[in-house]
Amino acid sequence: MSAHAYRPPFLHALAASVCLILAVTIHIGCGEDAPTDGVGNDDVLDDAGNGDAALAPAFTLATLSGDTVALEEHRGKVVMVNFWATWCAPCREEMPLFEQLRADVGAEDFEILAVSVDEEPLEAIPAFLDEIGGLSYPVLLGTPEVVADYNIGIGLPTTYIVSRDGRVVETLIGGQALDVFEPLVRKHL
């Protein structure tokens, strides 16, 4: 008898189908053609409101320089926690928008924390930051635990707006436009 076990042909087709569906889903979520203007993404916008919103999972993450930043340090401010990766086209498009948002809203009562989910962040992020001229807000190195706590699946970018009292009040999945982010941030200031 052969060392290889018999596998019915439909199993090969099933495995290929699953791989194809996964590849298409990832491409749609982070490909060049992913929507970045908020159009078509309203169905993933979750406005929990302040009253019954869940507390944002606590985290302390390293920066590129080795310092640490804790979400708790920003209690009293509205915080936008953005999960992103350098290989994600909509993520890359949002970064300059966040710079504009921070300039428009001000940093006194508002902070942005960019949490990278790159596999090789110490190599990929500095090159990307050089390419865009740097950022005025912290770039943090995500961990598997934080990614799991925030339920980050295959949809990048994913952005959470956290209220002054530490509750997740908005969730946005996919690339969005400045005119989507700004009113949501101002609503909770």
C-alpha positions as CSV (number, residue, x, y, z in Angstrom):
1,M,0.0,0.0,0.0
2,S,1.2,3.5,-0.8
3,A,2.5,5.8,1.9
4,H,0.0,8.4,0.8
5,A,-3.5,8.1,2.0
6,Y,-6.3,8.3,-0.5
7,R,-8.0,11.7,-0.6
8,P,-11.3,12.1,-2.5
9,P,-11.0,14.7,-5.3
10,F,-13.7,16.9,-3.8
11,L,-11.3,17.6,-0.8
12,H,-8.8,19.2,-3.2
13,A,-11.5,21.3,-4.7
14,L,-12.8,22.3,-1.3
15,A,-9.3,23.3,-0.1
16,A,-8.7,25.3,-3.2
17,S,-12.0,27.1,-2.8
18,V,-11.3,28.0,0.8
19,C,-7.9,29.4,-0.2
20,L,-9.4,31.4,-3.1
21,I,-12.2,32.9,-0.8
22,L,-9.6,33.8,1.8
23,A,-7.3,35.4,-0.8
24,V,-10.2,37.5,-2.3
25,T,-11.4,38.6,1.1
26,I,-7.9,39.8,2.1
27,H,-7.5,41.6,-1.3
28,I,-10.8,43.4,-0.9
29,G,-10.0,44.3,2.7
30,C,-6.5,45.7,2.0
31,G,-6.1,45.9,-1.7
32,E,-5.5,48.9,-3.9
33,D,-9.2,48.9,-4.9
34,A,-10.5,48.9,-1.3
35,P,-12.8,51.8,-0.6
36,T,-11.0,54.6,1.1
37,D,-13.7,57.3,1.1
38,G,-16.1,55.8,3.5
39,V,-18.6,54.9,0.8
40,G,-19.9,51.4,1.2
41,N,-18.4,51.1,4.7
42,D,-21.4,52.5,6.6
43,D,-22.6,49.0,7.5
44,V,-19.5,48.4,9.6
45,L,-19.7,51.7,11.5
46,D,-20.8,50.9,15.0
47,D,-22.0,53.8,17.2
48,A,-22.4,52.2,20.6
49,G,-23.1,55.6,22.3
50,N,-21.5,56.5,25.7
51,G,-24.1,54.8,27.9
52,D,-23.6,51.2,27.1
53,A,-20.2,51.2,25.3
54,A,-17.7,48.6,26.5
55,L,-14.4,49.6,28.1
56,A,-11.5,49.6,25.6
57,P,-9.1,46.8,26.4
58,A,-6.1,48.2,28.2
59,F,-2.7,47.9,26.6
60,T,0.9,49.1,27.0
61,L,2.8,48.8,23.8
62,A,6.4,49.5,22.7
63,T,7.3,52.3,20.3
64,L,9.9,52.0,17.6
65,S,12.4,53.7,20.0
66,G,11.7,51.2,22.7
67,D,9.6,53.5,24.9
68,T,6.2,52.3,26.0
69,V,2.8,54.0,25.6
70,A,-0.3,52.9,27.6
71,L,-3.8,53.6,26.5
72,E,-4.6,54.5,30.2
73,E,-2.1,57.5,29.9
74,H,-4.6,59.2,27.7
75,R,-7.6,58.9,29.9
76,G,-9.5,62.2,29.8
77,K,-8.8,62.6,26.0
78,V,-10.7,61.2,23.0
79,V,-8.3,58.5,21.6
80,M,-8.4,57.1,18.1
81,V,-6.7,53.6,18.1
82,N,-5.9,52.6,14.6
83,F,-4.8,49.1,13.7
84,W,-2.8,49.2,10.4
85,A,0.1,47.6,8.4
86,T,2.6,49.0,6.0
87,W,1.5,46.5,3.3
88,C,-2.2,47.7,3.5
89,A,-2.9,50.3,0.8
90,P,-6.0,51.9,2.6
91,C,-3.9,52.0,5.8
92,R,-1.2,53.9,4.1
93,E,-3.7,56.4,2.6
94,E,-5.2,57.1,6.0
95,M,-2.0,58.1,7.7
96,P,-1.7,61.6,6.1
97,L,-5.5,62.1,6.8
98,F,-4.8,61.4,10.5
99,E,-2.1,64.1,10.5
100,Q,-4.7,66.5,9.1
101,L,-7.3,65.4,11.6
102,R,-4.9,65.9,14.5
103,A,-4.0,69.4,13.2
104,D,-7.7,70.3,12.7
105,V,-8.9,68.9,16.1
106,G,-5.8,69.7,18.1
107,A,-3.8,67.5,20.4
108,E,-5.0,68.9,23.7
109,D,-8.1,66.7,24.0
110,F,-7.4,64.2,21.3
111,E,-4.8,61.6,20.6
112,I,-4.1,59.0,17.9
113,L,-2.4,55.8,18.6
114,A,-1.3,53.9,15.5
115,V,-0.9,50.2,16.3
116,S,1.1,48.3,13.7
117,V,0.3,44.7,13.0
118,D,3.3,44.2,10.6
119,E,5.2,41.0,11.0
120,E,8.6,42.7,10.7
121,P,7.8,46.2,12.1
122,L,11.3,47.3,12.9
123,E,12.2,46.9,9.2
124,A,9.0,48.0,7.5
125,I,7.8,50.9,9.6
126,P,10.9,53.2,9.5
127,A,11.0,53.0,5.7
128,F,7.3,53.9,5.5
129,L,7.7,56.8,7.9
130,D,10.6,58.1,5.9
131,E,8.5,57.9,2.8
132,I,5.6,60.0,4.2
133,G,7.8,62.4,6.2
134,G,7.1,61.0,9.7
135,L,4.1,61.2,12.0
136,S,3.3,63.5,14.9
137,Y,1.5,60.8,16.8
138,P,2.8,57.5,18.4
139,V,3.4,54.4,16.3
140,L,3.1,51.3,18.5
141,L,4.1,47.8,17.9
142,G,1.1,45.5,18.2
143,T,1.2,42.2,20.0
144,P,-0.9,39.1,19.3
145,E,-2.7,39.7,22.6
146,V,-3.7,43.2,21.8
147,V,-4.8,42.2,18.3
148,A,-7.0,39.5,19.9
149,D,-8.3,41.8,22.6
150,Y,-9.5,44.2,19.9
151,N,-10.8,41.4,17.7
152,I,-8.8,42.4,14.7
153,G,-9.6,39.9,11.9
154,I,-8.5,40.3,8.3
155,G,-10.1,43.8,8.0
156,L,-7.5,46.5,8.0
157,P,-7.4,49.3,8.8
158,T,-9.6,49.0,11.8
159,T,-10.1,52.1,13.9
160,Y,-11.7,52.5,17.4
161,I,-12.6,55.8,18.9
162,V,-12.3,55.7,22.6
163,S,-14.2,58.2,24.8
164,R,-12.6,60.3,27.5
165,D,-13.7,57.7,30.1
166,G,-12.1,54.8,28.2
167,R,-15.1,53.4,26.4
168,V,-15.1,52.2,22.7
169,V,-17.8,54.5,21.2
170,E,-17.1,54.1,17.5
171,T,-15.7,51.3,15.4
172,L,-14.7,51.7,11.7
173,I,-13.4,48.9,9.5
174,G,-11.8,49.7,6.2
175,G,-10.3,52.8,4.8
176,Q,-12.3,56.0,5.5
177,A,-12.2,59.6,4.5
178,L,-11.4,62.6,6.7
179,D,-15.0,63.7,6.5
180,V,-16.0,60.4,8.2
181,F,-13.4,60.6,11.0
182,E,-13.6,64.2,12.0
183,P,-17.4,64.4,12.9
184,L,-17.1,61.2,14.9
185,V,-14.1,62.5,16.9
186,R,-15.7,65.9,17.4
187,K,-18.9,64.2,18.6
188,H,-17.1,62.7,21.5
189,L,-14.8,65.7,22.5
